[in-house]
Amino acid sequence: MRYLQERRARIEIIPMIDIMLFLLVFFAMLMLKMIPTSGQLTKLPTSSTAELLPAPKLLVELSEDGSVRVDHAPIGLQELTARLKTMGSKTAVTIAGSQDVALQKVMAVLDAVKASGVSQISIAARRVQ
């Protein structure tokens, strides 16, 4: 009469562990892609990997003498930060400069832009063919 006895249900644990491990790895990889890098990405004015981006909302120009221009008007770094704070953090900023601009000046402009809370920053480059 053994076949008439009620059998207890069993939960198979090994497939559940496999699924949970897969989900853990999947979400860990997804989170790594969502964390932005903290380094400063700079490109030289000429680059073989330059990509075409949509028109920026704000173009910051650096001249060889170290002056900063926005909309063809000279502007100071504190004024640039204040202006970007009023525009909002979703503003796309492109920094364009001459080949002879000092890297320290580029970093000063990057710091001023980041101080305003803007995160969409790109550096203009010409494509080398």
C-alpha positions as CSV (number, residue, x, y, z in Angstrom):
1,M,0.0,0.0,0.0
2,R,3.0,2.3,-0.3
3,Y,1.8,3.8,-3.6
4,L,-1.4,5.0,-1.9
5,Q,0.5,7.1,0.7
6,E,0.6,10.8,0.2
7,R,4.0,12.0,-1.0
8,R,5.5,15.2,0.4
9,A,6.4,18.0,-2.0
10,R,10.1,18.8,-2.2
11,I,11.6,22.1,-3.2
12,E,14.6,21.6,-5.3
13,I,17.2,24.0,-4.0
14,I,20.0,23.6,-6.6
15,P,18.1,25.2,-9.6
16,M,17.0,28.0,-7.3
17,I,20.6,28.7,-6.3
18,D,21.6,28.7,-10.0
19,I,18.9,31.3,-10.8
20,M,19.8,33.5,-7.9
21,L,23.5,33.4,-8.8
22,F,22.6,34.4,-12.4
23,L,20.5,37.3,-11.2
24,L,23.2,38.4,-8.8
25,V,25.8,38.5,-11.6
26,F,23.4,40.2,-14.0
27,F,22.6,43.0,-11.6
28,A,26.2,43.4,-10.6
29,M,27.2,43.9,-14.3
30,L,24.3,46.3,-14.8
31,M,25.4,48.4,-11.9
32,L,29.0,48.6,-13.0
33,K,27.8,50.1,-16.3
34,M,25.7,52.7,-14.5
35,I,28.5,54.0,-12.3
36,P,30.3,56.9,-14.2
37,T,34.0,57.0,-14.3
38,S,35.5,59.7,-12.1
39,G,38.5,60.5,-14.4
40,Q,38.7,63.5,-16.7
41,L,38.6,62.5,-20.3
42,T,40.5,64.8,-22.5
43,K,41.1,64.6,-26.2
44,L,43.6,66.4,-28.3
45,P,42.2,68.9,-30.9
46,T,42.9,66.3,-33.6
47,S,41.7,62.7,-33.1
48,S,41.2,59.7,-35.4
49,T,38.3,58.5,-33.2
50,A,36.3,61.8,-33.1
51,E,32.6,61.3,-33.1
52,L,29.8,63.6,-34.4
53,L,27.7,64.8,-31.5
54,P,24.5,66.8,-31.6
55,A,24.8,70.6,-31.3
56,P,25.6,71.6,-27.7
57,K,23.3,73.8,-25.7
58,L,26.4,75.8,-24.6
59,L,29.8,76.1,-26.4
60,V,32.7,77.2,-24.3
61,E,35.7,78.4,-26.4
62,L,39.3,78.7,-25.2
63,S,41.7,80.9,-27.0
64,E,45.5,80.7,-27.1
65,D,45.9,83.7,-24.7
66,G,43.8,81.8,-22.1
67,S,40.6,83.8,-22.4
68,V,37.2,82.0,-22.2
69,R,34.3,82.9,-24.5
70,V,30.7,81.9,-24.4
71,D,28.5,83.0,-27.4
72,H,31.5,85.0,-28.7
73,A,31.5,87.1,-25.5
74,P,34.4,86.9,-22.9
75,I,33.4,85.4,-19.6
76,G,35.2,84.6,-16.3
77,L,35.2,81.1,-14.7
78,Q,33.0,82.2,-11.8
79,E,30.5,83.8,-14.2
80,L,30.5,80.6,-16.3
81,T,29.7,78.5,-13.2
82,A,26.9,80.9,-12.2
83,R,25.4,80.9,-15.7
84,L,25.4,77.1,-15.9
85,K,23.8,76.8,-12.5
86,T,20.9,78.9,-13.9
87,M,20.6,76.7,-17.0
88,G,20.3,73.4,-15.1
89,S,22.3,70.2,-14.7
90,K,20.9,68.7,-17.9
91,T,22.7,71.3,-20.1
92,A,25.1,69.8,-22.7
93,V,28.4,71.7,-22.7
94,T,31.1,71.4,-25.3
95,I,34.6,72.8,-24.7
96,A,36.4,73.8,-27.9
97,G,39.9,75.2,-28.0
98,S,43.0,75.8,-30.0
99,Q,45.8,73.2,-30.3
100,D,48.0,75.5,-28.3
101,V,45.8,76.0,-25.2
102,A,47.5,74.8,-22.0
103,L,46.1,71.7,-20.5
104,Q,45.9,73.5,-17.1
105,K,43.5,76.0,-18.7
106,V,41.3,73.2,-20.0
107,M,41.2,71.6,-16.5
108,A,40.3,75.0,-15.0
109,V,37.3,75.3,-17.3
110,L,36.3,71.6,-16.7
111,D,36.4,72.3,-12.9
112,A,34.2,75.4,-13.4
113,V,31.7,73.5,-15.5
114,K,31.6,70.5,-13.0
115,A,31.2,72.9,-10.1
116,S,27.9,74.0,-11.6
117,G,26.6,70.4,-11.5
118,V,26.6,69.8,-15.3
119,S,27.5,66.2,-16.2
120,Q,27.2,66.2,-20.0
121,I,30.6,67.6,-20.9
122,S,32.4,67.0,-24.2
123,I,35.6,68.3,-25.8
124,A,35.6,69.2,-29.4
125,A,38.1,67.6,-31.7
126,R,38.8,67.5,-35.4
127,R,38.8,64.1,-37.1
128,V,42.2,63.1,-38.6
129,Q,41.9,61.3,-41.9
